[in-house]
C-alpha cells in the first residue's frame, strides 16, 4: 500500500515552524526517506491527483523506503514562496507554472510566448524532447531541477462584466496575471492593464472588483469557482504555458542513483496520468461552467495573434531566448 500522505490543514503554519518541519521530513537516511511536496491547487485538480499517483509509484518502486507527503492549496505558501523553500532545502518538491520560473531561468520565457505552439502535438513534441529537457535543466544553477512538464492546457481570458471578442475589448480592463514579465507584457500588448495577484487571493479580488478579469485554463477557472464571479469566458487560448514539477537541488544532491531513478520513474508515470486527466477535466469544466450560466465565447484568434507579433519578434532577438524559440518554431513547421 502506498504511503503517500496528503495534508489538509486549513491554515498556513508560521514559516519557522514549516521550515523545521520540512527539514525534519527530508532526512538523508536511505530508509524511510520522506519527501515533502507542496503546491497551490485544489485536491480535486488533475495535478494533485497525478501527484497522489506519483506517491504510489514511488512507494512501490522504492520498496517502501521513499514516501511522498503532499500539501495542496497553498498550505505552505505561494508558488514563489515554495520555490524559495526548495532553494534552501526546506521543501523537497513543488509544482509551479513555467511562467513563474521566468524569474529564475530565462529559458522558461519561451514557453510563455503567445501562439508559439501550432497544435497540441507540436507542444508535446517540444516539451518531451531535447528542447524541453534543456529548459528543465536551465534552472539548476538556481538550485531548482525540473523533472517533468504537466499539461496546463491553454490560457484564456475570463471577465466580470463583459465578454472579450477581440483585443479592443480588453482596453481599460484590469486583468490579473501571474508574477511573470511575459504574462504582464501580453496583457499590455492586448490593451489591458496587468495586475499580478496571488492565486489564493483572486476570487476575492474578482468579487470586490479589484480586477476586472483574469486569464487561466478552464479547469482552474472551474475548480477555483471563479465562474461564480466572472461570468464571461473567452477561449482565445493565447498561451499554452505548462506546469513544471521541480525538485530542489539540495534534496536531489542527497539522493543516490537508485533513488533518483525511482523518483524520475514516479514523475514520468504521474505525467502520463495527469495529461489524460487534464483532457477529461477540460471537457468537463467547459460543460459545467456553461451549465452554470457562464457565457463561453470562441473568438477569432487571428487578431489576438497579430496583436502579439511584436512580443515574439522581441523574443527572437534576445540572445537567451531567441535560439530556443527558433527551434520550437522550426519543429512546428
C-alpha positions as CSV (number, residue, x, y, z in Angstrom):
1,X,0.0,0.0,0.0
2,X,1.3,3.4,-0.9
3,X,2.3,5.6,2.0
4,X,1.6,9.0,0.2
5,X,0.2,11.4,2.8
6,X,-1.9,14.4,1.9
7,X,-2.1,17.2,4.4
8,X,-5.2,19.3,4.5
9,X,-4.6,21.9,7.3
10,X,-6.9,24.9,6.8
11,X,-4.3,27.5,7.8
12,X,-0.7,28.0,6.9
13,X,1.9,27.3,9.5
14,X,4.3,30.0,10.5
15,X,7.3,29.9,8.3
16,X,9.8,29.0,11.1
17,X,7.5,26.1,12.1
18,X,7.2,25.0,8.4
19,X,11.0,25.1,7.9
20,X,11.7,23.0,11.0
21,X,9.0,20.5,9.9
22,X,10.3,20.2,6.4
23,X,13.9,19.9,7.4
24,X,13.0,17.0,9.6
25,X,10.9,15.5,6.8
26,X,13.8,15.0,4.3
27,X,16.4,13.1,6.2
28,X,19.5,11.7,4.5
29,X,18.7,8.2,5.7
30,X,18.1,5.9,2.7
31,X,15.4,4.1,4.8
32,X,12.2,5.9,5.4
33,X,13.1,9.0,3.2
34,X,10.1,11.3,3.3
35,X,9.8,13.9,0.5
36,X,7.5,16.9,1.1
37,X,5.8,18.3,-1.9
38,X,3.7,21.5,-1.8
39,X,1.6,23.1,-4.5
40,X,-1.2,25.7,-4.8
41,X,-4.0,23.8,-6.4
42,X,-7.2,22.2,-5.1
43,X,-7.1,18.4,-4.1
44,X,-9.6,17.7,-6.9
45,X,-7.3,19.2,-9.5
46,X,-5.8,16.8,-12.1
47,X,-2.3,17.9,-10.9
48,X,-3.0,16.8,-7.3
49,X,-4.5,13.5,-8.4
50,X,-1.4,12.8,-10.5
51,X,0.8,13.6,-7.6
52,X,-1.0,11.1,-5.5
53,X,-0.3,8.5,-8.2
54,X,3.4,9.7,-8.1
55,X,3.5,8.9,-4.4
56,X,2.0,5.4,-5.0
57,X,4.6,4.6,-7.7
58,X,7.4,6.0,-5.7
59,X,6.5,3.8,-2.7
60,X,6.2,0.8,-5.0
61,X,9.5,1.4,-6.9
62,X,11.5,2.1,-3.7
63,X,10.1,-0.9,-1.8
64,X,8.5,1.5,0.8
65,X,11.8,3.3,1.5
66,X,10.7,6.6,-0.1
67,X,7.4,8.3,0.6
68,X,5.7,11.5,-0.6
69,X,3.9,13.9,1.7
70,X,1.7,16.3,-0.3
71,X,0.5,19.7,0.9
72,X,-2.1,21.2,-1.6
73,X,-3.9,24.5,-1.7
74,X,-1.0,26.9,-0.8
75,X,-0.8,25.4,2.7
76,X,3.0,26.0,2.7
77,X,3.0,29.2,0.6
78,X,2.6,30.7,-2.8
79,X,4.4,29.3,-5.9
80,X,7.2,31.7,-5.4
81,X,7.5,31.0,-1.7
82,X,7.6,27.3,-2.4
83,X,10.4,27.8,-4.9
84,X,12.4,29.7,-2.3
85,X,11.9,26.9,0.2
86,X,13.2,24.4,-2.4
87,X,16.3,26.5,-2.9
88,X,17.2,26.5,0.8
89,X,16.4,22.8,1.2
90,X,13.4,23.3,3.5
91,X,11.0,21.8,0.9
92,X,11.6,18.8,-1.3
93,X,9.4,19.3,-4.4
94,X,6.8,21.6,-5.8
95,X,4.8,22.3,-8.9
96,X,4.7,25.8,-10.4
97,X,3.7,27.4,-13.7
98,X,6.6,27.8,-16.1
99,X,5.7,31.5,-16.2
100,X,6.8,31.9,-12.6
101,X,10.2,30.2,-13.4
102,X,11.0,33.0,-15.8
103,X,12.3,35.0,-12.8
104,X,14.7,32.2,-12.1
105,X,15.8,30.9,-15.5
106,X,15.3,32.9,-18.8
107,X,14.9,29.8,-20.9
108,X,11.4,29.3,-19.5
109,X,10.2,32.6,-21.1
110,X,9.8,30.9,-24.5
111,X,7.0,28.7,-23.1
112,X,5.0,31.9,-22.3
113,X,5.3,33.2,-25.9
114,X,1.8,33.8,-27.2
115,X,0.6,31.5,-30.0
116,X,4.0,29.7,-30.2
117,X,2.6,26.2,-30.5
118,X,0.7,25.3,-33.6
119,X,-1.0,22.3,-32.1
120,X,-1.2,20.0,-29.1
121,X,1.1,17.5,-30.9
122,X,3.6,20.3,-31.5
123,X,3.6,21.3,-27.8
124,X,4.1,17.7,-26.6
125,X,6.9,17.1,-29.0
126,X,8.7,20.2,-27.7
127,X,8.2,19.5,-24.0
128,X,9.1,15.8,-24.2
129,X,12.1,16.3,-26.5
130,X,15.5,17.8,-26.3
131,X,14.3,21.4,-26.1
132,X,12.1,20.5,-23.1
133,X,14.9,18.7,-21.3
134,X,17.3,21.7,-21.8
135,X,14.7,24.0,-20.4
136,X,14.1,21.8,-17.3
137,X,17.9,21.8,-16.6
138,X,18.3,25.5,-17.1
139,X,17.3,26.3,-13.6
140,X,19.8,24.0,-11.9
141,X,22.2,26.9,-11.2
142,X,19.4,28.4,-9.2
143,X,19.1,25.2,-7.1
144,X,15.9,24.1,-8.9
145,X,15.9,21.0,-11.1
146,X,12.9,20.4,-13.4
147,X,11.7,16.7,-13.6
148,X,8.8,17.0,-16.0
149,X,6.0,19.0,-17.5
150,X,2.4,18.7,-16.6
151,X,-0.3,19.8,-19.1
152,X,-1.9,23.1,-18.1
153,X,-3.8,23.5,-21.3
154,X,-4.3,26.9,-22.9
155,X,-4.9,30.1,-21.0
156,X,-7.8,32.3,-21.9
157,X,-9.5,35.4,-20.5
158,X,-12.4,35.5,-18.2
159,X,-14.1,38.7,-17.1
160,X,-16.8,40.0,-14.7
161,X,-18.8,42.5,-16.7
162,X,-18.3,42.0,-20.4
163,X,-17.2,39.3,-22.9
164,X,-13.9,39.5,-24.8
165,X,-14.5,39.1,-28.5
166,X,-11.4,40.9,-29.8
167,X,-8.3,42.6,-28.4
168,X,-10.1,46.0,-28.3
169,X,-12.5,44.6,-25.6
170,X,-9.6,44.4,-23.2
171,X,-8.8,48.1,-23.3
172,X,-9.3,49.7,-19.9
173,X,-9.7,46.4,-18.1
174,X,-7.5,45.4,-15.2
175,X,-6.5,41.7,-15.7
176,X,-4.9,39.5,-13.1
177,X,-1.7,37.8,-14.2
178,X,0.9,35.6,-12.7
179,X,4.1,37.1,-11.4
180,X,5.6,36.8,-14.9
181,X,7.0,39.6,-17.1
182,X,5.8,37.7,-20.2
183,X,2.3,37.4,-18.9
184,X,2.1,41.1,-18.0
185,X,3.6,42.1,-21.3
186,X,1.0,40.1,-23.2
187,X,-1.9,41.7,-21.4
188,X,-0.4,45.2,-22.1
189,X,0.1,44.3,-25.8
190,X,-3.6,43.4,-26.0
191,X,-4.7,46.8,-24.4
192,X,-5.3,45.7,-20.8
193,X,-3.7,46.6,-17.5
194,X,-1.8,43.8,-15.9
195,X,-2.2,43.2,-12.1
196,X,-0.1,40.4,-10.6
197,X,-2.1,38.9,-7.7
198,X,-1.6,35.7,-5.8
199,X,-3.9,32.8,-7.0
200,X,-5.3,32.3,-3.5
201,X,-6.5,36.0,-3.4
202,X,-8.0,36.1,-6.9
203,X,-11.6,35.1,-6.0
204,X,-12.0,37.9,-3.6
205,X,-10.3,40.4,-6.0
206,X,-12.8,39.5,-8.7
207,X,-15.7,39.6,-6.3
208,X,-14.7,43.0,-5.0
209,X,-13.9,44.4,-8.4
210,X,-10.2,44.9,-7.6
211,X,-9.6,43.3,-11.0
212,X,-12.0,43.1,-14.0
213,X,-10.8,39.7,-15.0
214,X,-8.1,37.1,-15.2
215,X,-6.6,34.5,-17.5
216,X,-6.2,30.8,-17.0
217,X,-7.3,27.4,-18.2
218,X,-10.9,26.1,-18.0
219,X,-10.3,23.5,-15.2
220,X,-8.6,26.1,-12.9
221,X,-11.4,28.6,-13.7
222,X,-13.9,26.0,-12.7
223,X,-12.3,24.4,-9.7
224,X,-11.4,27.7,-8.1
225,X,-15.1,28.7,-8.6
226,X,-14.1,31.9,-10.3
227,X,-17.1,31.3,-12.6
228,X,-19.3,32.4,-9.7
229,X,-18.0,36.0,-10.0
230,X,-16.6,36.1,-13.6
231,X,-19.5,35.3,-15.9
232,X,-17.7,35.5,-19.3
233,X,-15.1,33.1,-20.6
234,X,-13.4,33.9,-23.9
235,X,-11.4,30.9,-25.4
236,X,-8.8,33.0,-27.2
237,X,-6.1,30.5,-26.0
238,X,-3.3,33.0,-26.1
239,X,-0.7,30.9,-24.4
240,X,-0.1,27.2,-23.5
241,X,2.2,27.6,-20.5
242,X,2.9,24.2,-18.9
243,X,3.3,23.4,-15.3
244,X,6.7,22.2,-14.1
245,X,7.4,19.6,-11.5
246,X,10.6,20.5,-9.6
247,X,12.9,19.1,-7.0
248,X,15.3,21.3,-5.1
249,X,19.0,20.5,-5.8
250,X,19.7,20.3,-2.0
251,X,17.5,17.2,-1.9
252,X,18.5,15.9,-5.3
253,X,22.1,16.0,-4.3
254,X,21.4,13.8,-1.3
255,X,19.8,11.1,-3.4
256,X,21.8,8.2,-4.8
257,X,21.5,6.9,-8.4
258,X,18.8,4.4,-7.5
259,X,16.7,6.9,-5.6
260,X,16.9,9.4,-8.4
261,X,15.8,6.7,-10.8
262,X,12.8,5.7,-8.6
263,X,11.8,9.3,-8.3
264,X,12.0,10.0,-12.0
265,X,10.0,6.9,-12.8
266,X,7.3,8.0,-10.4
267,X,7.3,11.5,-12.0
268,X,7.0,10.1,-15.5
269,X,4.1,7.9,-14.5
270,X,2.3,10.9,-13.0
271,X,2.9,13.0,-16.2
272,X,1.1,10.3,-18.3
273,X,-1.8,10.2,-15.9
274,X,-2.0,14.0,-15.5
275,X,-2.3,14.6,-19.2
276,X,-5.1,12.2,-19.6
277,X,-6.9,13.6,-16.5
278,X,-6.3,17.1,-17.9
279,X,-8.1,16.4,-21.2
280,X,-11.1,15.0,-19.3
281,X,-11.1,17.9,-16.8
282,X,-11.1,20.5,-19.6
283,X,-14.1,19.0,-21.3
284,X,-16.0,18.6,-18.0
285,X,-15.1,22.2,-16.9
286,X,-16.4,23.8,-20.0
287,X,-19.6,21.9,-19.7
288,X,-20.0,22.7,-16.1
289,X,-19.4,26.5,-16.4
290,X,-21.7,26.7,-19.4
291,X,-24.4,24.9,-17.4
292,X,-23.8,27.4,-14.6
293,X,-24.7,30.3,-16.8
294,X,-21.2,31.4,-18.0
295,X,-21.2,32.8,-21.5
296,X,-18.5,30.9,-23.3
297,X,-17.1,32.8,-26.3
298,X,-14.9,31.3,-29.1
299,X,-13.4,34.3,-30.8
300,X,-11.3,34.5,-33.9
301,X,-7.8,34.0,-32.6
302,X,-6.1,35.7,-35.6
303,X,-6.5,39.3,-34.3
304,X,-5.0,38.3,-30.9
305,X,-2.1,36.6,-32.6
306,X,-1.4,39.7,-34.8
307,X,-1.6,41.9,-31.7
308,X,1.2,39.9,-30.1
309,X,3.5,39.6,-33.1
310,X,6.0,42.1,-31.6
311,X,6.3,40.0,-28.4
312,X,7.5,37.0,-30.4
313,X,9.8,39.2,-32.6
314,X,11.4,40.7,-29.5
315,X,11.9,37.2,-28.0
316,X,13.6,36.0,-31.2
317,X,16.1,38.9,-30.9
318,X,17.0,38.1,-27.3
319,X,20.3,36.1,-27.1
320,X,19.0,33.9,-24.3
321,X,15.5,33.1,-25.7
322,X,15.9,33.6,-29.5
323,X,17.8,30.3,-30.3
324,X,15.3,28.2,-28.3
325,X,12.2,30.0,-29.8
326,X,13.5,29.4,-33.3
327,X,14.0,25.7,-32.6
328,X,10.4,25.5,-31.3
329,X,9.0,27.3,-34.3
330,X,11.0,25.1,-36.7
331,X,9.6,22.0,-35.1
332,X,6.1,23.3,-35.7
333,X,6.8,24.0,-39.4
